Amino acid sequence: MRAWPFPLPELWEIVESRVDGLAIKSKDGLFVIASWGYGWDHVSVSRRNRLPEWSEMCRVKDLFWEAEECVVQYHPPKSDYVNVHPRCLHLWKPQGVEIPRPPSYMVG
């Protein structure tokens, strides 16, 4: 994850900033909470009236991580499932660990 503080593009504004995270919102309605504690980098991405689209999740990924960093969206076991906001998606990356991934020809 990029080290905070970093310059935000013009479409974004800071809602709150702390030592271990921040909240930002875009002028087009995305709300993002980012954190980097407990060995994980994490962002929550939400909208008021719908789930974020793939292109919006890519925009947020590019804002917080370098182009060649791999981040994931988990689908946990049902016993671990928590849904605090019905229109929120998450991106995760463990700190200091390379996320294993399949060969690129299998992904696209």
Contacts in CASP RR format, 6 or more apart in sequence:
PFRMAT RR
TARGET T0000
AUTHOR 0000-0000-0000
METHOD contacts of the structure
MODEL  1
MRAWPFPLPELWEIVESRVDGLAIKSKDGLFVIASWGYGWDHVSVSRRNR
LPEWSEMCRVKDLFWEAEECVVQYHPPKSDYVNVHPRCLHLWKPQGVEIP
RPPSYMVG
1 34 0 8 1.000
1 36 0 8 1.000
1 41 0 8 1.000
1 64 0 8 1.000
1 65 0 8 1.000
1 69 0 8 1.000
1 93 0 8 1.000
1 95 0 8 1.000
2 64 0 8 1.000
2 65 0 8 1.000
2 66 0 8 1.000
4 17 0 8 1.000
4 21 0 8 1.000
4 22 0 8 1.000
4 34 0 8 1.000
4 36 0 8 1.000
5 17 0 8 1.000
8 14 0 8 1.000
8 24 0 8 1.000
8 63 0 8 1.000
9 63 0 8 1.000
11 26 0 8 1.000
11 27 0 8 1.000
11 28 0 8 1.000
12 24 0 8 1.000
12 25 0 8 1.000
12 26 0 8 1.000
12 27 0 8 1.000
12 63 0 8 1.000
13 24 0 8 1.000
13 25 0 8 1.000
13 27 0 8 1.000
14 22 0 8 1.000
14 23 0 8 1.000
14 24 0 8 1.000
15 22 0 8 1.000
15 23 0 8 1.000
15 24 0 8 1.000
15 25 0 8 1.000
15 31 0 8 1.000
16 22 0 8 1.000
16 23 0 8 1.000
17 23 0 8 1.000
20 35 0 8 1.000
20 36 0 8 1.000
20 37 0 8 1.000
21 33 0 8 1.000
21 34 0 8 1.000
21 35 0 8 1.000
21 36 0 8 1.000
22 33 0 8 1.000
22 34 0 8 1.000
23 31 0 8 1.000
23 32 0 8 1.000
23 33 0 8 1.000
23 34 0 8 1.000
24 31 0 8 1.000
24 32 0 8 1.000
24 34 0 8 1.000
25 31 0 8 1.000
25 32 0 8 1.000
26 32 0 8 1.000
29 47 0 8 1.000
29 48 0 8 1.000
30 45 0 8 1.000
30 46 0 8 1.000
30 47 0 8 1.000
30 52 0 8 1.000
30 56 0 8 1.000
30 59 0 8 1.000
30 60 0 8 1.000
31 45 0 8 1.000
31 46 0 8 1.000
31 47 0 8 1.000
32 43 0 8 1.000
32 44 0 8 1.000
32 45 0 8 1.000
32 46 0 8 1.000
32 60 0 8 1.000
32 63 0 8 1.000
33 43 0 8 1.000
33 44 0 8 1.000
34 41 0 8 1.000
34 42 0 8 1.000
34 43 0 8 1.000
34 44 0 8 1.000
34 64 0 8 1.000
35 41 0 8 1.000
35 42 0 8 1.000
35 43 0 8 1.000
36 42 0 8 1.000
36 95 0 8 1.000
37 95 0 8 1.000
39 94 0 8 1.000
39 95 0 8 1.000
40 92 0 8 1.000
40 93 0 8 1.000
40 94 0 8 1.000
40 95 0 8 1.000
41 64 0 8 1.000
41 65 0 8 1.000
41 71 0 8 1.000
41 92 0 8 1.000
41 93 0 8 1.000
41 94 0 8 1.000
41 95 0 8 1.000
42 90 0 8 1.000
42 91 0 8 1.000
42 92 0 8 1.000
42 93 0 8 1.000
43 60 0 8 1.000
43 64 0 8 1.000
43 90 0 8 1.000
43 91 0 8 1.000
44 85 0 8 1.000
44 88 0 8 1.000
44 89 0 8 1.000
44 90 0 8 1.000
45 52 0 8 1.000
45 56 0 8 1.000
45 57 0 8 1.000
45 60 0 8 1.000
45 88 0 8 1.000
45 89 0 8 1.000
45 90 0 8 1.000
45 91 0 8 1.000
46 52 0 8 1.000
46 85 0 8 1.000
46 87 0 8 1.000
46 88 0 8 1.000
46 89 0 8 1.000
47 87 0 8 1.000
48 87 0 8 1.000
49 87 0 8 1.000
50 87 0 8 1.000
51 87 0 8 1.000
51 88 0 8 1.000
51 89 0 8 1.000
52 60 0 8 1.000
52 87 0 8 1.000
52 89 0 8 1.000
57 73 0 8 1.000
57 89 0 8 1.000
57 91 0 8 1.000
60 91 0 8 1.000
61 71 0 8 1.000
61 91 0 8 1.000
64 91 0 8 1.000
65 71 0 8 1.000
65 93 0 8 1.000
69 93 0 8 1.000
70 93 0 8 1.000
70 98 0 8 1.000
70 99 0 8 1.000
70 101 0 8 1.000
71 91 0 8 1.000
71 92 0 8 1.000
71 93 0 8 1.000
71 99 0 8 1.000
72 91 0 8 1.000
72 92 0 8 1.000
72 93 0 8 1.000
72 99 0 8 1.000
73 89 0 8 1.000
73 90 0 8 1.000
73 91 0 8 1.000
73 92 0 8 1.000
74 90 0 8 1.000
74 92 0 8 1.000
93 99 0 8 1.000
101 107 0 8 1.000
END
